[in-house]
Amino acid sequence: MTARRPRAHALSERIGSLSALDGPAAAISKQVRGAIGPGPVKDALSGTWLGHALHPLLTDIPIGTWVSSLLLDAFGGRESRDASRRLIGAGIIASVPTAITGMTEYADSEPGHDAVRRIGALHAVANVAALSLYGASFAARRRGAHATGVMFGAAGASALMAGGWLGSDLAYARGVGVDETTFEEGPSEWTPVLDASMLVDGRATVATVADVDVMLLRRNGTIHALANRCSHRGGPLHEGDIVDGCVQCPWHGSRFRLDDGSVERGPTAYPQPLFEAREQDGRIEVRAAS
């Protein structure tokens, strides 16, 4: 028997199955990745420096200003009209960096995340609609058409709510922007994972221990071990390149130091879980780093 789910979840599932969105969504993602590749700008927009994704933090500003404007329109009276207009203007300005950080997150929804790509596309459409409606509201208020401005503002609030619901689904139901390795702990005791002969110098391999995939690499006589699932979007690190003492994720280019799992380059904002590794009686053993 299939577990019952809320109707809203069923709606998001239907949206996630709309394959007609794939073409336009993939094209937009490709353009964004081409314009903002791995490096300092991408790191800044992704929140690497912050320790978590930047986009959700920025969304509070346009949401807060626009909802405050709605409340002033409803309860503030004539004397609050200027304040309501200024709040809308502030939200329009804040929506620009918010949209840019959202697009960088969205561009990393590939590969293998069809539902995320489709829901994210409608999330963007809803937010663009909200911005356009609030822009129309601001323009109407500037020319003195307050009632028309209120009407556009109310419509913008509706679009904003739809976009917020879709964004929440992406974050909380789909895990976009979260640390993919949060619950990967591994064994606390030394545990054999493979024969030492299978670990070729300079070539990464993957082994599974306590339901956690671990990337193993023998390099210059040292065995390095990190969680294999990239903390950013779950890419397989053992398929990535080794660059300047780091492993580079093959999906989006995040780099992690081999010796401690720290982030050398984003877009990830989260370090990679570290394991201790040793060779014992012809076997490679690992345990979670203390």
VOGU-3710 file (C-alpha; in Angstrom, 3 decimals, decimal comma):
1> mtarrpraha> 0,000/0,000/0,000  1,314/3,455/-0,937  1,528/5,922/1,941  -0,846/8,846/1,728  0,808/12,186/1,105  -0,542/15,760/1,331  -2,214/17,032/-1,831  0,382/19,761/-2,144  3,083/17,103/-2,333  1,142/15,285/-5,031
11> lserigslsa> 1,013/18,533/-7,002  4,772/18,983/-6,750  5,221/15,390/-7,926  3,117/16,129/-10,994  5,169/19,239/-11,694  8,325/17,181/-11,318  7,097/14,820/-14,025  6,582/17,547/-16,671  9,266/16,499/-19,140  8,224/19,319/-21,502
21> ldgpaaaisk> 10,166/21,664/-19,216  13,449/19,824/-19,763  14,519/21,512/-22,992  14,181/25,153/-21,917  15,437/24,377/-18,401  18,548/22,588/-19,639  19,310/25,417/-22,069  19,075/28,058/-19,336  21,214/25,989/-16,960  23,868/25,571/-19,643
31> qvrgaigpgp> 23,988/29,322/-20,280  24,337/30,083/-16,569  27,126/27,531/-16,150  28,891/29,022/-19,152  28,614/32,539/-17,756  29,565/31,659/-14,155  32,047/28,802/-14,035  33,913/27,426/-11,009  35,989/30,061/-9,258  35,761/33,019/-6,858
41> vkdalsgtwl> 32,587/34,514/-8,365  30,782/31,182/-8,285  31,973/30,603/-4,719  30,703/34,008/-3,617  27,272/33,484/-5,182  26,976/29,912/-3,906  27,752/30,803/-0,281  31,024/28,872/-0,013  32,359/31,660/2,206  29,192/31,601/4,339
51> ghalhplltd> 29,165/27,909/5,176  25,769/27,281/3,576  23,835/28,303/0,468  23,447/32,083/0,090  20,212/32,136/-1,908  17,763/31,195/0,899  19,150/33,973/3,106  18,657/36,612/0,406  15,074/35,551/-0,313  14,052/36,895/3,103
61> ipigtwvssl> 14,579/40,483/1,906  12,128/40,693/-1,025  9,667/38,433/0,789  9,851/40,576/3,918  9,541/43,927/2,153  6,749/42,843/-0,179  4,703/41,156/2,537  5,167/44,227/4,745  3,856/46,365/1,890  0,825/44,113/1,599
71> lldafggres> 0,083/44,517/5,302  0,429/48,292/5,079  -1,963/48,352/2,132  -4,474/46,354/4,138  -4,178/48,009/7,542  -1,952/51,090/7,333  -4,331/53,665/5,930  -3,572/56,614/3,639  -0,546/57,790/5,645  1,289/54,509/4,979
81> rdasrrliga> 1,130/54,716/1,173  4,624/56,184/0,731  6,129/53,608/3,066  4,391/50,804/1,171  5,763/52,078/-2,140  9,289/52,338/-0,733  9,095/48,794/0,589  8,120/47,552/-2,852  11,046/49,431/-4,369  13,456/47,947/-1,831
91> giiasvptai> 12,166/44,461/-2,634  12,655/45,021/-6,361  16,281/46,046/-5,783  16,920/43,087/-3,461  15,389/40,654/-5,950  18,320/41,125/-8,354  21,076/39,456/-6,246  18,476/37,004/-4,979  17,665/35,910/-8,530  21,340/35,657/-9,503
101> tgmteyadse> 22,188/33,404/-6,549  19,087/31,337/-7,268  20,148/30,819/-10,874  23,608/29,636/-9,835  21,957/27,083/-7,534  19,550/26,069/-10,284  22,317/25,604/-12,837  23,787/22,896/-10,579  20,593/20,806/-10,669  22,194/18,644/-13,354
111> pghdavrrig> 22,983/15,846/-13,857  20,358/13,361/-12,702  17,893/15,652/-10,940  14,958/15,836/-13,357  12,271/16,734/-10,812  14,475/19,436/-9,277  15,146/20,950/-12,701  11,428/21,042/-13,589  10,169/22,339/-10,254  12,980/24,874/-10,208
121> alhavanvaa> 11,913/26,151/-13,627  8,393/26,894/-12,387  9,824/28,360/-9,183  11,756/30,831/-11,339  8,703/31,598/-13,501  6,588/32,322/-10,415  9,243/34,625/-8,988  9,695/36,484/-12,274  5,917/36,953/-12,368  6,001/38,305/-8,812
131> lslygasfaa> 8,801/40,726/-9,698  6,949/41,919/-12,800  3,716/42,468/-10,872  5,472/44,338/-8,097  7,254/46,414/-10,719  3,866/47,305/-12,190  2,605/48,077/-8,697  5,536/50,386/-8,021  5,036/52,199/-11,343  1,313/52,665/-10,694
141> rrrgahatgv> 1,951/54,082/-7,235  4,578/56,464/-8,607  2,023/57,985/-10,979  -0,595/58,242/-8,226  -2,772/55,267/-9,186  -2,773/53,790/-5,701  -5,722/51,434/-6,157  -4,143/49,958/-9,285  -0,865/49,599/-7,403  -2,601/47,722/-4,604
151> mfgaagasal> -4,230/45,399/-7,131  -0,894/44,605/-8,781  0,693/44,183/-5,355  -1,925/41,647/-4,276  -1,408/39,708/-7,505  2,339/39,855/-6,927  1,881/38,466/-3,420  -0,017/35,502/-4,872  2,795/34,759/-7,323  5,305/35,208/-4,494
161> maggwlgsdl> 3,489/32,611/-2,398  3,495/30,134/-5,280  7,211/30,673/-5,841  7,896/30,346/-2,119  6,026/27,064/-1,920  7,975/25,650/-4,857  11,243/26,899/-3,353  10,417/25,273/-0,029  9,687/22,016/-1,816  13,094/22,183/-3,476
171> ayargvgvde> 14,889/22,828/-0,182  12,988/20,643/2,271  11,548/17,835/0,146  14,298/17,619/-2,509  17,331/18,642/-0,446  18,607/21,370/-2,784  21,325/23,382/-1,071  21,758/21,027/1,889  24,878/19,099/2,866  24,513/15,785/1,018
181> ttfeegpsew> 26,762/14,039/3,551  25,055/15,158/6,776  24,068/11,658/7,850  27,126/9,774/6,571  29,049/8,874/9,704  30,814/5,588/8,994  32,220/3,114/11,544  33,956/4,255/14,722  36,174/1,137/14,782  38,746/0,037/12,245
191> tpvldasmlv> 36,884/-1,858/9,521  38,418/-3,689/6,542  37,034/-2,554/3,194  39,192/-4,082/0,432  42,441/-5,873/-0,352  45,467/-3,606/-0,352  46,422/-4,889/-3,813  43,291/-3,242/-5,227  44,463/0,230/-4,219  46,722/1,341/-7,066
201> dgratvatva> 48,950/4,330/-6,355  47,488/7,540/-7,768  44,164/6,003/-8,773  41,075/6,644/-6,663  38,665/3,836/-5,913  35,473/3,502/-3,891  34,488/1,047/-1,161  31,356/0,775/0,940  31,489/0,546/4,713  28,533/0,879/7,111
211> dvdvmllrrn> 26,352/1,978/4,167  28,739/4,855/3,375  30,683/5,014/0,114  34,293/5,990/0,827  36,763/7,289/-1,745  40,237/5,816/-1,205  43,432/7,100/-2,770  47,013/6,016/-2,164  49,306/8,952/-2,937  53,003/9,357/-2,081
221> gtihalanrc> 52,763/6,548/0,458  49,726/7,984/2,251  46,211/6,557/2,051  43,555/9,263/1,877  39,902/8,541/2,595  36,928/10,860/2,154  33,207/10,301/1,825  32,710/9,586/-1,857  29,390/11,406/-2,219  30,116/15,097/-2,848
231> shrggplheg> 28,579/17,314/-0,183  27,335/19,729/-2,866  25,099/17,615/-5,119  26,210/14,065/-4,464  28,688/13,637/-7,302  31,026/10,589/-7,236  34,395/11,932/-6,111  36,316/8,799/-7,115  35,585/9,729/-10,747  37,092/13,204/-10,322
241> divdgcvqcp> 40,573/14,557/-10,992  43,320/15,021/-8,408  44,463/18,659/-8,534  47,085/20,213/-6,238  46,413/17,881/-3,322  42,642/18,046/-3,823  39,993/15,859/-5,364  37,751/17,724/-7,787  34,119/16,667/-8,121  33,378/15,637/-11,739
251> whgsrfrldd> 29,902/17,192/-11,666  30,339/20,843/-10,655  34,030/21,281/-9,901  34,065/21,541/-6,099  37,513/20,767/-4,670  38,290/19,162/-1,315  41,672/18,809/0,371  42,703/15,175/0,492  44,334/15,478/3,889  41,392/16,955/5,821
261> gsvergptay> 38,339/17,236/3,526  38,220/21,039/3,744  36,796/23,071/0,874  39,474/24,459/-1,434  37,001/25,663/-4,065  33,218/25,754/-4,352  30,450/25,777/-5,325  30,069/23,544/-2,278  29,784/25,271/1,080  30,354/22,102/3,104
271> pqplfeareq> 33,567/20,158/3,858  33,804/16,502/2,952  33,621/13,933/5,805  37,083/12,564/6,546  38,035/8,974/7,359  41,209/7,531/8,785  42,746/4,772/6,664  45,538/2,250/7,112  46,918/-0,940/5,596  46,767/-3,882/7,995
281> dgrievraas> 47,637/-7,511/7,123  47,136/-6,951/3,410  43,780/-5,176/3,869  42,778/-1,529/3,755  40,913/-0,531/6,915  39,011/2,689/7,586  37,202/4,371/10,419  35,517/7,728/10,912  38,002/10,443/11,808  37,918/11,341/15,476
//
